[in-house]
């Protein structure tokens, strides 16, 4: 439920005074969820990634909107990472951080 609240808060309102060019940070939204919830959250995050792409490439609109300028997704769940990145056509920066 908390992720849905954040998702709609990031989406903003339909008024003209809504903040555009948002930088969205998502920190491990599926740490203890079952596979059904993982699929739903990954679909919503994938939609947010497409909105972010709309800010840079207006030629292929899969999802309407341009309110997200940049998105950071932090996760330790390999399945979630696979779900949100395997449909992406454009290259994105992916980093692996390890503690030494």
C-alpha positions in Angstrom: 0.0 0.0 0.0 2.8 2.4 0.8 4.2 2.0 -2.7 0.9 2.8 -4.3 0.7 6.0 -2.3 4.2 7.0 -3.4 3.4 6.1 -7.0 0.4 8.4 -7.1 2.2 11.1 -5.2 5.0 11.0 -7.8 2.5 11.1 -10.6 1.1 14.4 -9.2 -2.1 16.0 -9.9 -3.8 16.9 -13.2 -3.6 20.7 -12.5 -1.3 22.9 -14.4 0.5 23.8 -11.2 1.8 20.2 -10.8 5.6 20.0 -10.4 7.3 18.7 -13.5 10.8 17.5 -13.9 10.8 15.3 -10.8 13.7 13.2 -9.7 12.2 10.0 -8.3 14.2 7.6 -6.0 12.7 4.2 -5.3 14.5 2.2 -2.5 13.9 -1.5 -2.6 10.1 -1.6 -3.0 9.8 -5.4 -3.0 12.0 -6.5 -0.1 9.5 -8.8 1.5 6.7 -9.2 -1.0 5.4 -12.3 -2.7 5.8 -12.9 -6.4 2.3 -11.4 -7.3 3.1 -8.1 -5.6 6.6 -8.1 -7.2 5.0 -8.4 -10.6 2.5 -5.5 -9.9 5.2 -3.2 -8.4 7.6 -4.0 -11.3 4.9 -3.1 -13.8 4.3 0.3 -12.1 8.0 1.0 -11.9 8.4 0.0 -15.5 5.7 2.6 -16.4 7.6 5.2 -14.4 10.7 4.4 -16.4 8.8 4.9 -19.6 7.6 8.3 -18.4 11.2 9.2 -17.7 12.1 8.1 -21.2 9.4 10.4 -22.6 11.4 13.4 -21.3 14.3 12.5 -23.6 12.7 10.8 -26.5 9.3 12.0 -27.7 9.3 9.7 -30.8 7.9 6.6 -29.1 5.2 7.2 -26.5 4.4 4.0 -24.7 3.0 5.8 -21.6 1.7 9.4 -21.5 3.4 11.9 -19.3 6.6 13.8 -18.9 6.7 14.5 -15.2 9.8 12.3 -14.3 13.1 13.8 -15.4 15.3 11.2 -13.7 14.7 8.0 -11.8 17.0 6.0 -9.4 16.0 2.5 -8.4 17.9 0.8 -5.6 17.2 -2.9 -5.0 18.9 -6.1 -3.8 16.2 -8.3 -5.4 17.5 -9.9 -8.6 14.1 -10.9 -9.8 12.7 -7.3 -9.4 15.8 -6.0 -11.3 15.2 -8.5 -14.1 11.5 -7.6 -14.3 12.1 -3.8 -14.6 15.0 -4.0 -17.1 14.3 -6.9 -19.5 11.8 -4.8 -21.6 13.9 -1.7 -21.8 15.0 -0.8 -25.3 17.3 2.1 -24.4 20.5 1.5 -22.4 20.4 2.6 -18.9 23.2 2.8 -16.3 23.3 -0.1 -13.9 25.7 -0.3 -11.1 26.5 -3.0 -8.6 27.6 -1.9 -5.2 29.4 -4.4 -3.0 30.8 -4.1 0.5 34.4 -5.1 0.8 
